Amino acid sequence: MPDFSIFNAGPIVLQSGLTLRDTKIVYKTHGQLNTKKDNAILFATRFYGTHRDNEYLIGPGRALDTNRYFIMVPDLIGNGLSSSPSNTPPPFDRARFPDVTILDNVRLQRRLLLEVFGVERLALALGWSMGAQQAFQWAAIYPSDVERLIAIAGSARTSPHNFVFLEGMKAALTADVDWRGGWYINPPQRGLRAMARCWAGWALSQAYYRQQCYKDWGYSSLEDFLVGFWEGLFLNRDANNMLCQIWTWQHCDLSANEIYFGDFELAMGAIRAKTIVMPGATDLYFPSEDSAIEVSLIKQAELRPIPSIWGHYAGGAANPLDVAFVEQAIRELLST
Amino acid sequence: MPDFSIFNAGPIVLQSGLTLRDTKIVYKTHGQLNTKKDNAILFATRFYGTHRDNEYLIGPGRALDTNRYFIMVPDLIGNGLSSSPSNTPPPFDRARFPDVTILDNVRLQRRLLLEVFGVERLALALGWSMGAQQAFQWAAIYPSDVERLIAIAGSARTSPHNFVFLEGMKAALTADVDWRGGWYINPPQRGLRAMARCWAGWALSQAYYRQQCYKDWGYSSLEDFLVGFWEGLFLNRDANNMLCQIWTWQHCDLSANEIYFGDFELAMGAIRAKTIVMPGATDLYFPSEDSAIEVSLIKQAELRPIPSIWGHYAGGAANPLDVAFVEQAIRELLST
């Protein structure tokens, strides 16, 4: 038995003008929708994450309390479960999978909630990392239907430096001749491992490595961590799926559409949700200074950095103290 | 006419136990040694830098004033001019070039100064980045012969996070099948370009990219900068030479020798030089927090971060405001 459901969205025309045929959005819900349908929360997924990776905040008595809320976790396109380069039939498969934006995803999530559950309004939209990018987009594109917003270690628009960081990741992956322009026969092992070793320096902070926090995860040395955790993680990922989501990430801009025409301040100013933006205090690719700029453009927003040495991983499931800090913010915001 | 001299150091036994035969250290001097031989300054070179890259602080009336000081700029082993994988004859050439430490370099620089110039004491040892690593090593290994020390955007020991950053760079370079384990026939273009794109995110800060400072250098867009500056820079570099110097960099630890036996605090405590440590305030791989830790271990040291958005490039030749800030510190220290 799969642990998820599938929303068959049929053919959809993407922002790029291409049509994604037989579009599938995998999702999982937790808790019960009430009769007023006013207890829905959307908890978007991160880069290469699935609905399973979001369970760390969900449960009876947790911040996303299944006794009170109906929590929708939709899988981001390109994650290997929802429509992805790896599971789409020719001719739009693999290296020919079309470019998909955050807004394309959000519109599909909106349809899923409306068509399957009749949900129009969200009590809260939230997410970590690329999940935060989706939550921001929700709040800007459906401002009257998103009451609250929590963006954890993510941005409303990908910063130029973040874009450059991702250029490096792509270059490391695709330097491997076995990548073959996306038409690989076997996984491009060297490229996947190189990308993993490059990512390792970005995702966790200087202090994390200085304090050897990886030993708490059972890794006996730095090299053991680089191979055992990082290379192991990336070897389980499909190269084209990652490149698909990196494209989505790099082009994230909640104003890049026919509503806001690239007017970022206008789009940010349109957000009506009560908002808490929670960068990791030591995040190297979604730094607090970027979040501070974005908070200044939202009407009712608070900047609340996560006081953590876990770099970008602060606010993910990695560190219990950070999770508790995030849960506290969610509880506060939901009580208003 | 070459713009440099060569110190033929003969065969030397390295810390690794291997012998580097016919060792050559390229160097350039500026200004005149006085009769007391007490006006010598050692200005060490950075990763893949040469003596030419250090001219930005040297000249009549500059902080390193050629009217007053005798300035020695020795080229780091592996830079393509001093003994390097690219210029050493078989069988110790290319991928078989032996591992060389910062201390191996410093001992050769000491011999050069003594044997060619009769210089025993330094009025100042300084350097940027890997140059700072050499300056730290000088001050710890010859404490009574280094009066002053300025370490710009560098460390006495490579931090674990900095080590991980370099692991990523190596992995990106060597993911290219054309690298052939170091026995490349043609330069590994994809690997060099991948490494360049990865390095681009590390060397300059989030704010640098946000403010598009690359436009001041004549690059018309972000991609123009990534190809025109970064890929262009790395295509001119020899892969084995870079890997040689990265090994040196990763293993930098001024206590990793038979004097201090890895007792880092002892080695730092041995430094007698009046010291100013100048991290770039936004440096992502030699962050100020690491410098603060190192400063706390030195008897007479001041932490003076360079208030700059130029990331690691602060303190290099890139930005005139940063250069002026560094020159001010040099002048102050030399006047004591």
Chai-1 contact restraints between the chains, C-beta under 6 A:
chainA,res_idxA,chainB,res_idxB,connection_type,confidence,min_distance_angstrom,max_distance_angstrom,comment,restraint_id
A,P160,B,Y209,contact,1.0,0.0,6.0,A-B,restraint_1
A,P160,B,R210,contact,1.0,0.0,6.0,A-B,restraint_2
A,H161,B,Q206,contact,1.0,0.0,6.0,A-B,restraint_3
A,H161,B,Y209,contact,1.0,0.0,6.0,A-B,restraint_4
A,V164,B,A200,contact,1.0,0.0,6.0,A-B,restraint_5
A,V164,B,G201,contact,1.0,0.0,6.0,A-B,restraint_6
A,F165,B,G201,contact,1.0,0.0,6.0,A-B,restraint_7
A,E167,B,R197,contact,1.0,0.0,6.0,A-B,restraint_8
A,G168,B,R197,contact,1.0,0.0,6.0,A-B,restraint_9
A,G168,B,C198,contact,1.0,0.0,6.0,A-B,restraint_10
A,G168,B,G201,contact,1.0,0.0,6.0,A-B,restraint_11
A,A171,B,A194,contact,1.0,0.0,6.0,A-B,restraint_12
A,A171,B,R197,contact,1.0,0.0,6.0,A-B,restraint_13
A,A172,B,A172,contact,1.0,0.0,6.0,A-B,restraint_14
A,A172,B,A194,contact,1.0,0.0,6.0,A-B,restraint_15
A,A172,B,C198,contact,1.0,0.0,6.0,A-B,restraint_16
A,A175,B,A175,contact,1.0,0.0,6.0,A-B,restraint_17
A,A175,B,D176,contact,1.0,0.0,6.0,A-B,restraint_18
A,A175,B,R190,contact,1.0,0.0,6.0,A-B,restraint_19
A,A175,B,G191,contact,1.0,0.0,6.0,A-B,restraint_20
A,A175,B,A194,contact,1.0,0.0,6.0,A-B,restraint_21
A,D176,B,A175,contact,1.0,0.0,6.0,A-B,restraint_22
A,V177,B,V177,contact,1.0,0.0,6.0,A-B,restraint_23
A,R190,B,A175,contact,1.0,0.0,6.0,A-B,restraint_24
A,G191,B,A175,contact,1.0,0.0,6.0,A-B,restraint_25
A,A194,B,A171,contact,1.0,0.0,6.0,A-B,restraint_26
A,A194,B,A172,contact,1.0,0.0,6.0,A-B,restraint_27
A,A194,B,A175,contact,1.0,0.0,6.0,A-B,restraint_28
A,R197,B,E167,contact,1.0,0.0,6.0,A-B,restraint_29
A,R197,B,G168,contact,1.0,0.0,6.0,A-B,restraint_30
A,R197,B,A171,contact,1.0,0.0,6.0,A-B,restraint_31
A,C198,B,G168,contact,1.0,0.0,6.0,A-B,restraint_32
A,C198,B,C198,contact,1.0,0.0,6.0,A-B,restraint_33
A,A200,B,V164,contact,1.0,0.0,6.0,A-B,restraint_34
A,G201,B,V164,contact,1.0,0.0,6.0,A-B,restraint_35
A,G201,B,F165,contact,1.0,0.0,6.0,A-B,restraint_36
A,G201,B,G168,contact,1.0,0.0,6.0,A-B,restraint_37
A,Q206,B,H161,contact,1.0,0.0,6.0,A-B,restraint_38
A,Q206,B,P287,contact,1.0,0.0,6.0,A-B,restraint_39
A,Y209,B,P160,contact,1.0,0.0,6.0,A-B,restraint_40
A,Y209,B,H161,contact,1.0,0.0,6.0,A-B,restraint_41
A,R210,B,P160,contact,1.0,0.0,6.0,A-B,restraint_42
A,P287,B,Q206,contact,1.0,0.0,6.0,A-B,restraint_43
